[in-house]
Amino acid sequence: MADYMVRATAADNQIRAFAVTSREIAEAARAAHDTSPVITAALGRLLSAGAMMGIMMKGEEDILTLQVKGEGPAKGLTVTANSKGMVKGYPDEPQVIIPANLAGKLDVGGAIGKGFLTVIKDMGLKEPYVGQTLLQTGEIAEDLTYYFAASEQVPSAVGLGVLMNKDNTVKQAGGFIIQLMPFTGDEIVEALEKKITEIKSVTEMLDSGMTPEQILEEILGEFGLEITDTIKTEFHCDCSKERVGRAIATLSKADLDDMIEDNEPIEVKCHFCNSAYNFSVEELKELRG
């Protein structure tokens, strides 16, 4: 099944909700960066969240960036997404091997450690919006739940999960974000909080074959769920040799002269997708101008 997201409302628009299935996105990131299982899980969770948060933005050209920086061996993760369902991301350290946590699961929190979550929204204004909060657990979902409440004052429930196959490829990935509007009644809040405590984990729901629609139905069915939109989502990097060349051209003349004097072609890799671009000495001379 190709990756996609749904957008929904419930309780007469007092609740808005998003859910995504993102196995292909997580697997594309794993393959591009050759990540260890715990990093695949961490990056897959952040990519799922980025895809859903990207479509929350209104403008065609709006860009969302999520950065997790921690003291653990993973060091950090970066994900960017647009409002059209395209998302990409990379880990600072692709290969991290640590023991499972006490529940026998991949210890994403242990890999990330203490640190910060930064959310950057570039909406074409003079300055981008930047919100930053302390990581609560390093497990990503809880950290985003805290971010929404503390930085955007939007009470939210975030669930994210990545399930691995025995060969360390991605079996399932996805998640949900459920948010309360400012005018939500206390009865709805209490009922939803109770429901959230009763549901299975995201990975359990995905592994049982549930779609994004069924996940939201499981959580919000009794609140009058209405699916309003279905959006395709994919791991998409817009890098190209031309764009990389423009970046090289911004280097100082001295740096470019040093490269040319080495009389060797150079290889530049894209952070997000690991694509390699080669530039000959002649091409470097053209870029220097």
Disulfide bonds with the S-S distance in Angstrom:
none
